[in-house]
Amino acid sequence: MSAPRFMRAVRITGHGGPEVLESAEVAVPAPRAGEVLVQVGAVALNNTDLWTREGAYGRPGDPKALSGWRGPIDFPRIQGADVAGRVVAVGTGVEGSLVGRRVVVDPAIYDTDGPDANPVGLMGSERDGGYAEYVTAPVERVHDVTESPLTDDQLAALPTAYGTALGMIERGQLRKGETALVSGASGGVGLALVQIARARGARVLAISSGTKIDAVREAGAHEVIDRAGDVAEQIRTAAPEGIDVALDVVAGELVGEGLPLLCEGGRWVIAGALGGYDVTFDVRRLYLHNAQVVGSSMHTPTHFDLLMDLARRAEVQPVVAATFPLDQAAQAQEELARREHVGKIVMHP
């Protein structure tokens, strides 16, 4: 196998709306020492694609600053964190036997080499990603899933959404028999949370609305809370003993309303701010009940290893809502921003 010299890619030229996405013919990246070159079979979209494009992450001390995931972006930048594909070339120091293997790329850039390292960067933000025909990755971030019965589309749906979900569940120490509350349950991370929490043996209450409720129930939720009603009252009725672990990608007003619904020693794990980043809550509900508010950003290498084991055995079944060709990246991102779908949106180079 060998790669051509040039490839099609979609990159952002600055922060802004869909108009900053441009299709370009660029050089195929050469794998450096310790890297592999992956031919992209499928790349999944994430909210981080929208927020990176918009510069919506803010910076410490300046929440309204235009910023990428962890700081300024080097433009132009090829977006796309979630890649499934095949290895077509290797750099020096990498086993040639990897060529031809089907792989999923861990998109995180970590702060150390250890198994519990923290993600401090992301493919498609701090380095070029998979909105392209080819992408390079460090060999230790490439996981062989050749034997997995999952499709490339399903595999591409895993890294950010399911990695984030598994990181939340691990950091929240969710155990069998506990009651978990999942917010934003119809999105990519939300559905992943429902599936993994259910597989862990937890009782899953999920917050969703309208036409998405049935799909969330199908994914494994024991009960679905209708976001259009009185959410706190519905949770009280469904879990009179309280919530053990809240798995929250919405934040906003939900945190203040929900903290009093935790049981003693409950954990509120936050990995997103779809409902707003400016949060107010009664701190007495935190310390008087030995509760914890836990921030969770993506996954560690250990979490990702666990996820790839699930993928090889097809113990999770990602839901693919829609597919687009790469040259329709702007339309795909607009579809994602509408939040009318259930599951993941995937593109094919």
C-alpha positions as CSV (number, residue, x, y, z in Angstrom):
1,M,0.0,0.0,0.0
2,S,1.2,3.5,-0.7
3,A,-0.4,6.9,-0.5
4,P,-0.5,9.5,-3.3
5,R,1.3,12.8,-2.9
6,F,-1.8,15.0,-2.6
7,M,-5.1,14.6,-0.9
8,R,-8.4,16.4,-0.4
9,A,-9.0,18.0,3.1
10,V,-11.4,20.4,4.8
11,R,-9.8,22.9,7.1
12,I,-10.8,26.0,9.0
13,T,-9.1,29.3,8.0
14,G,-10.1,31.2,11.2
15,H,-12.8,31.3,13.8
16,G,-16.3,31.8,12.6
17,G,-19.4,30.2,11.0
18,P,-19.5,27.4,8.4
19,E,-18.1,29.8,5.9
20,V,-14.6,29.4,7.4
21,L,-14.5,25.8,6.3
22,E,-12.6,25.4,3.0
23,S,-11.9,22.4,0.8
24,A,-8.3,22.3,-0.3
25,E,-5.9,20.0,-2.0
26,V,-2.9,19.6,0.3
27,A,0.2,17.4,0.6
28,V,-0.4,14.0,2.2
29,P,1.5,14.2,5.5
30,A,4.5,11.9,5.9
31,P,4.6,9.8,9.0
32,R,7.5,10.9,11.2
33,A,9.5,8.6,13.5
34,G,7.1,6.8,15.8
35,E,4.1,7.7,13.6
36,V,1.8,5.9,11.2
37,L,-0.2,7.2,8.2
38,V,-3.9,6.2,8.3
39,Q,-6.1,6.3,5.2
40,V,-9.4,7.6,6.7
41,G,-12.4,5.4,6.2
42,A,-14.8,7.4,8.3
43,V,-14.6,10.5,10.4
44,A,-17.3,11.4,13.0
45,L,-18.4,14.9,14.0
46,N,-18.5,16.3,17.5
47,N,-19.6,19.4,19.3
48,T,-15.9,20.2,19.7
49,D,-15.7,20.6,15.9
50,L,-18.3,23.4,16.2
51,W,-16.8,25.0,19.3
52,T,-13.3,24.9,17.9
53,R,-14.5,26.5,14.7
54,E,-16.3,29.2,16.6
55,G,-13.5,29.7,19.1
56,A,-16.1,29.1,21.9
57,Y,-13.8,27.6,24.6
58,G,-12.7,30.8,26.2
59,R,-9.5,31.0,28.3
60,P,-8.7,31.0,32.0
61,G,-9.5,34.5,33.3
62,D,-11.2,35.4,30.0
63,P,-14.3,33.2,29.4
64,K,-15.3,35.1,26.3
65,A,-12.0,35.0,24.5
66,L,-11.9,33.3,21.1
67,S,-10.0,30.1,21.6
68,G,-9.6,26.5,20.6
69,W,-9.9,23.6,22.9
70,R,-6.8,24.4,24.9
71,G,-5.7,27.8,23.5
72,P,-4.9,29.5,20.2
73,I,-5.3,27.5,17.0
74,D,-2.7,27.5,14.3
75,F,-4.6,28.2,11.1
76,P,-5.4,26.7,8.7
77,R,-6.3,23.6,10.7
78,I,-7.7,20.4,9.4
79,Q,-10.6,19.5,11.7
80,G,-11.8,16.0,12.8
81,A,-10.9,14.1,16.0
82,D,-12.6,10.8,15.4
83,V,-11.0,8.5,12.8
84,A,-11.4,4.9,11.8
85,G,-9.4,3.6,8.8
86,R,-6.4,1.6,7.7
87,V,-2.7,2.0,8.2
88,V,-1.0,2.6,4.8
89,A,2.5,3.6,5.8
90,V,4.8,3.8,8.9
91,G,7.6,6.0,10.1
92,T,11.0,4.9,11.3
93,G,10.9,2.8,14.4
94,V,7.4,1.4,13.8
95,E,6.6,-2.2,13.0
96,G,5.8,-2.7,9.3
97,S,3.3,-5.4,10.2
98,L,0.8,-2.6,11.1
99,V,0.4,-1.8,7.4
100,G,-3.1,-2.9,6.2
101,R,-4.5,-3.2,9.8
102,R,-7.9,-1.6,10.5
103,V,-7.5,1.0,13.3
104,V,-9.1,3.6,15.5
105,V,-7.1,6.6,16.5
106,D,-7.1,7.9,20.1
107,P,-7.4,11.7,19.3
108,A,-6.1,12.9,22.7
109,I,-2.7,14.6,23.1
110,Y,-1.6,13.8,26.7
111,D,0.5,15.7,29.2
112,T,2.6,12.6,30.1
113,D,3.4,9.1,28.9
114,G,1.6,7.3,31.8
115,P,-1.6,5.3,31.7
116,D,-3.5,7.9,33.7
117,A,-2.3,10.9,31.7
118,N,-4.6,13.9,31.2
119,P,-5.6,15.1,27.7
120,V,-4.2,18.6,27.0
121,G,-4.8,18.7,23.3
122,L,-6.9,17.1,20.6
123,M,-6.5,16.0,17.0
124,G,-8.4,18.4,14.8
125,S,-7.6,21.2,17.2
126,E,-4.0,21.2,18.5
127,R,-2.9,19.0,15.5
128,D,-4.4,18.3,12.1
129,G,-7.3,15.8,12.1
130,G,-9.4,13.5,10.0
131,Y,-11.4,15.8,7.7
132,A,-9.1,14.5,5.0
133,E,-8.2,11.4,3.1
134,Y,-5.1,10.7,5.2
135,V,-4.0,11.6,8.7
136,T,-0.8,10.8,10.8
137,A,-0.9,9.6,14.4
138,P,1.6,8.5,17.0
139,V,1.8,4.7,16.9
140,E,0.9,4.4,20.6
141,R,-2.4,6.2,19.9
142,V,-3.4,3.8,17.1
143,H,-5.5,0.8,18.2
144,D,-5.9,-2.3,16.0
145,V,-9.6,-3.2,15.7
146,T,-9.2,-5.4,12.6
147,E,-11.3,-8.2,14.1
148,S,-14.2,-5.9,15.3
149,P,-17.6,-6.6,13.8
150,L,-18.4,-2.9,14.0
151,T,-18.4,-0.9,10.8
152,D,-16.0,1.9,10.1
153,D,-18.8,4.4,10.7
154,Q,-19.5,2.9,14.1
155,L,-15.9,2.7,15.0
156,A,-15.4,6.4,14.1
157,A,-18.3,7.3,16.4
158,L,-16.4,6.0,19.4
159,P,-13.3,8.0,20.3
160,T,-14.6,11.4,21.5
161,A,-18.2,10.5,22.5
162,Y,-17.6,7.1,24.0
163,G,-14.2,8.0,25.3
164,T,-15.7,11.1,27.1
165,A,-18.6,8.9,28.4
166,L,-16.3,6.2,29.7
167,G,-14.1,8.9,31.3
168,M,-17.1,10.4,33.1
169,I,-18.3,7.0,34.3
170,E,-14.9,6.0,35.6
171,R,-14.2,9.4,37.3
172,G,-17.7,9.3,38.8
173,Q,-17.0,5.7,40.1
174,L,-20.4,4.4,38.9
175,R,-21.0,1.0,40.3
176,K,-23.5,-1.8,39.6
177,G,-26.8,-1.2,41.2
178,E,-26.4,2.6,41.5
179,T,-28.8,5.1,39.9
180,A,-27.3,7.3,37.2
181,L,-28.9,10.4,35.7
182,V,-27.8,11.2,32.1
183,S,-28.5,14.7,30.6
184,G,-28.5,15.5,26.9
185,A,-29.2,11.8,26.4
186,S,-29.9,11.8,22.6
187,G,-26.5,13.3,21.7
188,G,-23.4,11.4,20.9
189,V,-22.0,11.5,24.4
190,G,-25.4,11.1,26.0
191,L,-26.3,7.9,24.1
192,A,-22.8,6.5,24.9
193,L,-23.4,7.3,28.6
194,V,-26.8,5.5,28.5
195,Q,-25.3,2.4,26.8
196,I,-22.2,2.1,29.0
197,A,-24.0,2.9,32.3
198,R,-26.6,0.3,31.4
199,A,-23.9,-2.3,30.6
200,R,-22.3,-1.5,34.0
201,G,-25.5,-2.6,35.7
202,A,-26.7,0.9,36.8
203,R,-30.3,2.0,36.8
204,V,-30.3,4.7,34.1
205,L,-32.6,7.8,34.1
206,A,-32.1,9.9,31.0
207,I,-33.2,13.4,30.2
208,S,-34.5,13.9,26.6
209,S,-37.4,15.4,24.8
210,G,-40.0,15.0,22.0
211,T,-39.4,12.5,19.2
212,K,-36.0,11.4,20.7
213,I,-37.4,9.8,23.8
214,D,-38.1,6.4,22.2
215,A,-34.6,6.2,20.8
216,V,-33.1,7.0,24.2
217,R,-35.2,4.3,25.7
218,E,-34.1,1.9,23.0
219,A,-30.4,2.7,23.8
220,G,-31.0,1.3,27.3
221,A,-32.5,4.0,29.6
222,H,-34.8,2.5,32.2
223,E,-36.8,5.8,32.5
224,V,-36.7,8.9,30.4
225,I,-37.3,12.4,31.9
226,D,-39.0,14.8,29.5
227,R,-37.0,18.0,29.3
228,A,-40.2,19.9,28.4
229,G,-41.7,19.2,31.9
230,D,-40.6,19.9,35.4
231,V,-37.3,18.0,35.3
232,A,-36.5,18.1,39.1
233,E,-40.0,16.9,40.0
234,Q,-39.8,14.0,37.5
235,I,-36.4,13.0,38.8
236,R,-37.7,13.0,42.4
237,T,-40.6,10.8,41.4
238,A,-38.4,8.4,39.4
239,A,-35.6,8.2,42.1
240,P,-37.1,9.0,45.5
241,E,-33.9,7.7,47.2
242,G,-31.8,10.1,45.2
243,I,-29.3,10.0,42.3
244,D,-25.9,8.3,43.0
245,V,-24.1,9.7,39.9
246,A,-25.2,12.5,37.5
247,L,-23.5,12.3,34.1
248,D,-24.0,15.8,32.8
249,V,-23.1,17.4,29.4
250,V,-25.6,20.2,29.8
251,A,-24.7,22.0,33.0
252,G,-26.4,25.5,33.1
253,E,-29.4,25.6,35.4
254,L,-29.5,21.8,35.7
255,V,-26.6,21.8,38.2
256,G,-28.4,24.1,40.7
257,E,-31.7,22.2,40.3
258,G,-30.1,18.8,40.4
259,L,-27.5,18.9,43.2
260,P,-30.2,18.7,45.9
261,L,-31.4,15.4,44.2
262,L,-28.1,13.6,44.9
263,C,-28.1,11.0,47.6
264,E,-25.5,11.1,50.4
265,G,-22.0,10.9,48.9
266,G,-23.4,11.5,45.4
267,R,-21.2,12.6,42.4
268,W,-22.1,15.2,39.8
269,V,-19.8,14.7,36.8
270,I,-19.7,17.5,34.2
271,A,-18.2,17.2,30.7
272,G,-20.0,19.8,28.7
273,A,-21.9,23.1,28.9
274,L,-24.7,22.8,26.3
275,G,-27.0,24.6,28.7
276,G,-24.6,27.4,29.7
277,Y,-21.2,27.6,31.5
278,D,-22.2,30.1,34.1
279,V,-23.5,27.9,37.0
280,T,-25.1,28.8,40.3
281,F,-25.8,26.3,43.1
282,D,-26.4,26.1,46.8
283,V,-23.0,25.1,48.2
284,R,-24.7,23.8,51.4
285,R,-26.1,20.9,49.3
286,L,-22.5,20.0,48.4
287,Y,-20.7,20.0,51.8
288,L,-23.6,18.9,54.1
289,H,-24.1,15.8,52.0
290,N,-20.5,14.9,51.2
291,A,-21.3,15.3,47.5
292,Q,-18.7,15.9,44.8
293,V,-18.7,18.0,41.6
294,V,-16.3,16.4,39.2
295,G,-14.9,17.9,36.0
296,S,-14.2,15.3,33.3
297,S,-12.5,16.2,30.0
298,M,-12.4,13.2,27.6
299,H,-10.5,10.1,28.7
300,T,-7.1,8.7,29.9
301,P,-5.1,6.1,27.9
302,T,-6.4,3.5,30.4
303,H,-10.0,4.5,29.7
304,F,-9.4,4.4,25.9
305,D,-7.9,0.9,26.2
306,L,-11.1,-0.2,28.0
307,L,-13.2,1.4,25.2
308,M,-11.2,-0.5,22.5
309,D,-11.8,-3.8,24.3
310,L,-15.6,-3.0,24.2
311,A,-15.3,-2.2,20.4
312,R,-13.4,-5.4,19.6
313,R,-16.2,-7.4,21.3
314,A,-19.0,-5.1,19.9
315,E,-20.3,-4.6,23.5
316,V,-21.3,-1.1,22.5
317,Q,-23.4,-0.4,19.4
318,P,-22.9,3.3,18.3
319,V,-25.9,4.8,16.5
320,V,-25.1,6.5,13.2
321,A,-27.7,9.2,12.5
322,A,-26.5,10.4,9.1
323,T,-23.5,10.3,6.7
324,F,-22.1,13.0,4.4
325,P,-19.3,13.1,1.8
326,L,-16.3,15.1,3.0
327,D,-17.0,18.0,0.6
328,Q,-20.3,18.6,2.4
329,A,-18.5,19.3,5.8
330,A,-20.3,22.6,6.2
331,Q,-23.7,21.0,5.7
332,A,-22.7,18.2,8.1
333,Q,-21.7,20.7,10.8
334,E,-25.0,22.7,10.3
335,E,-26.9,19.4,10.7
336,L,-25.0,18.7,13.9
337,A,-25.7,22.3,15.2
338,R,-29.5,21.8,14.7
339,R,-29.5,18.9,17.3
340,E,-32.4,17.2,15.7
341,H,-30.7,13.9,15.2
342,V,-30.1,10.9,17.5
343,G,-26.6,9.5,17.5
344,K,-23.5,10.4,15.5
345,I,-23.0,12.2,12.1
346,V,-20.2,10.7,10.1
347,M,-18.3,11.8,6.9
348,H,-16.6,9.7,4.2
349,P,-13.5,11.2,2.5
